[in-house]
Amino acid sequence: MTLDCAYIVKTLKDQGVKFSQGLKDDEIIDIETLYNFKFPPDLKEFLMYSLPVSKGFINWRDNGRKNIKQIYERLESPLEGIIFDIENNSFWIDNWGKKPELLNKSIEIATKEYYKAPKLIPIYFHRYIPAIPCESGNPVYSVHQTDIIFYGKNLENYFMVEFDIEKHEEIDYENIKEIPFWSNLVG
């Protein structure tokens, strides 16, 4: 699947999103090395076409210490949300086995399971796309603690839903790619 990047950028610009020059090959390599993931091809294509820099988007080009720290925090936010819900809302997944009596043991198991899962790459505020499989067409999730829902069948559909071009109810839920761990958490 090839994205219609020109259409997406024009649509987002019409919605007030600001863009910078797209990322170059060497910048992509540096980002993937620094944050230890590979962009799925459709997200990579989009970011190389034009880089959204409005509030809520990740400015992948900004190598300032503060921005790097914020990106790491966004990358760890899904785990922090899971831990929060274990501590405060008795969250547990049956696949993890019987929930231990000790809170720290529960957190240890959840953390171990989380790091087996495909890494989520932040796109916009708390919307994420899985890095694995490293192929086009991965779904986009809205992740707020363990309140996790699909927010797009794929990247293009996500942008149309996020910026009110299409309705959330119109997402083709029947044909969303299954992603280990994350698809099981969708509520």
C-alpha positions as CSV (number, residue, x, y, z in Angstrom):
1,M,0.0,0.0,0.0
2,T,1.4,3.4,-1.0
3,L,0.2,6.4,0.8
4,D,-1.2,9.4,-1.0
5,C,1.1,11.7,1.0
6,A,0.3,14.8,-1.0
7,Y,-3.4,14.4,-0.2
8,I,-2.8,13.6,3.5
9,V,-0.5,16.6,3.9
10,K,-3.0,19.0,2.1
11,T,-5.9,17.6,4.2
12,L,-3.9,18.1,7.4
13,K,-2.8,21.6,6.4
14,D,-6.4,22.5,5.7
15,Q,-7.0,21.5,9.3
16,G,-4.3,23.8,10.6
17,V,-1.4,21.3,10.9
18,K,2.0,22.8,10.3
19,F,4.7,20.9,8.4
20,S,8.5,21.1,8.0
21,Q,10.6,19.6,5.3
22,G,10.5,15.8,5.3
23,L,13.1,13.7,7.0
24,K,16.1,12.6,5.0
25,D,17.5,9.0,4.9
26,D,20.3,9.7,7.3
27,E,17.8,11.3,9.8
28,I,15.6,8.3,9.7
29,I,18.6,6.0,10.4
30,D,19.7,8.2,13.3
31,I,16.1,8.2,14.8
32,E,15.7,4.5,14.4
33,T,19.1,3.9,16.0
34,L,18.5,6.3,18.9
35,Y,15.0,5.0,19.8
36,N,15.6,1.4,18.9
37,F,12.8,0.7,16.4
38,K,12.2,0.8,12.7
39,F,9.4,3.0,11.2
40,P,6.8,0.9,9.3
41,P,7.2,1.8,5.6
42,D,4.0,3.9,5.4
43,L,4.9,6.1,8.4
44,K,8.5,6.4,7.1
45,E,7.2,7.4,3.6
46,F,4.9,10.0,5.2
47,L,7.6,11.5,7.5
48,M,10.0,11.7,4.6
49,Y,7.4,13.4,2.5
50,S,6.7,16.1,5.1
51,L,7.2,16.3,8.8
52,P,4.3,17.5,10.9
53,V,5.5,19.8,13.7
54,S,2.3,21.1,15.2
55,K,1.6,20.6,18.9
56,G,0.9,17.0,19.7
57,F,3.1,15.6,16.9
58,I,6.6,14.3,17.4
59,N,9.3,16.6,16.0
60,W,11.6,13.8,15.1
61,R,14.2,16.3,13.8
62,D,14.7,18.1,17.1
63,N,17.7,16.6,18.8
64,G,17.6,18.8,21.8
65,R,17.9,17.1,25.2
66,K,14.4,18.2,26.2
67,N,12.8,16.8,23.1
68,I,14.7,13.5,23.2
69,K,13.5,13.1,26.8
70,Q,9.9,13.9,25.8
71,I,10.1,11.3,23.0
72,Y,11.4,8.6,25.4
73,E,8.5,9.5,27.8
74,R,6.0,9.1,25.0
75,L,7.6,5.7,24.1
76,E,7.2,4.6,27.7
77,S,3.8,6.1,28.3
78,P,1.9,2.9,27.3
79,L,3.8,0.9,29.9
80,E,3.3,3.5,32.6
81,G,-0.5,3.4,31.8
82,I,-0.6,-0.3,32.2
83,I,1.3,-0.1,35.5
84,F,-1.0,2.7,36.7
85,D,-4.0,0.5,36.0
86,I,-2.5,-2.5,37.8
87,E,-1.8,-0.3,40.8
88,N,-5.1,1.6,40.9
89,N,-7.7,-0.4,38.9
90,S,-6.9,-4.1,39.4
91,F,-5.9,-4.4,35.8
92,W,-4.7,-7.9,34.7
93,I,-4.6,-10.0,31.6
94,D,-5.5,-13.7,31.9
95,N,-2.7,-14.6,29.4
96,W,-0.2,-13.4,32.1
97,G,-1.3,-16.2,34.4
98,K,-2.7,-15.9,37.9
99,K,-2.3,-12.4,39.3
100,P,0.3,-12.4,42.1
101,E,-0.7,-11.2,45.5
102,L,2.3,-8.8,45.6
103,L,2.0,-5.6,43.6
104,N,5.6,-5.4,42.6
105,K,5.5,-9.0,41.3
106,S,2.4,-8.1,39.2
107,I,4.3,-5.1,37.8
108,E,7.3,-7.2,37.1
109,I,5.3,-9.7,35.0
110,A,3.4,-7.0,33.2
111,T,6.6,-5.1,32.4
112,K,8.2,-8.4,31.1
113,E,5.1,-9.0,28.9
114,Y,5.1,-5.4,27.6
115,Y,8.7,-5.6,26.4
116,K,7.8,-8.8,24.4
117,A,5.1,-6.8,22.6
118,P,5.7,-4.8,19.5
119,K,7.0,-1.3,20.4
120,L,4.4,1.5,19.8
121,I,5.6,4.6,18.0
122,P,3.9,7.8,18.9
123,I,2.2,9.7,16.1
124,Y,0.0,12.4,17.6
125,F,-0.7,12.9,21.3
126,H,-1.7,9.4,22.6
127,R,-2.1,7.8,19.2
128,Y,0.4,5.1,18.3
129,I,1.3,2.7,15.5
130,P,3.1,-0.6,16.2
131,A,6.6,-0.9,14.8
132,I,6.2,-4.6,14.2
133,P,5.4,-6.0,11.8
134,C,7.6,-3.6,9.9
135,E,5.2,-3.3,7.0
136,S,2.6,-0.9,5.8
137,G,-1.0,-1.2,6.9
138,N,-0.6,-1.5,10.7
139,P,-3.5,-0.2,12.7
140,V,-3.3,3.0,14.8
141,Y,-4.3,2.8,18.5
142,S,-5.4,5.4,20.9
143,V,-3.7,4.5,24.1
144,H,-4.7,6.1,27.4
145,Q,-3.6,3.8,30.3
146,T,-5.4,0.5,29.4
147,D,-8.2,2.3,27.6
148,I,-7.0,1.2,24.2
149,I,-9.1,1.5,21.1
150,F,-8.5,1.3,17.3
151,Y,-8.2,4.8,15.9
152,G,-7.5,3.8,12.3
153,K,-7.4,0.7,10.2
154,N,-4.1,2.0,8.9
155,L,-2.1,5.2,8.9
156,E,-4.1,7.0,6.1
157,N,-7.4,6.0,7.6
158,Y,-6.1,7.2,11.0
159,F,-5.4,10.7,9.7
160,M,-8.8,10.9,8.1
161,V,-10.5,9.9,11.4
162,E,-8.3,12.0,13.7
163,F,-8.9,15.2,11.6
164,D,-12.7,14.6,11.2
165,I,-12.6,13.8,7.4
166,E,-14.1,10.4,8.2
167,K,-16.1,9.2,11.2
168,H,-14.6,6.8,13.8
169,E,-17.6,4.5,13.3
170,E,-16.6,4.1,9.6
171,I,-13.4,2.3,10.5
172,D,-13.3,-1.1,8.8
173,Y,-13.0,-3.0,12.1
174,E,-13.5,-6.4,10.5
175,N,-10.3,-6.1,8.4
176,I,-7.9,-4.6,10.9
177,K,-4.5,-6.3,11.0
178,E,-4.0,-8.4,14.2
179,I,-1.0,-7.1,16.3
180,P,0.3,-9.4,19.1
181,F,-0.5,-8.1,22.6
182,W,-2.0,-4.8,21.5
183,S,-5.0,-6.1,19.6
184,N,-5.9,-8.2,22.7
185,L,-6.0,-5.0,24.8
186,V,-8.5,-3.2,22.6
187,G,-11.6,-2.6,24.5
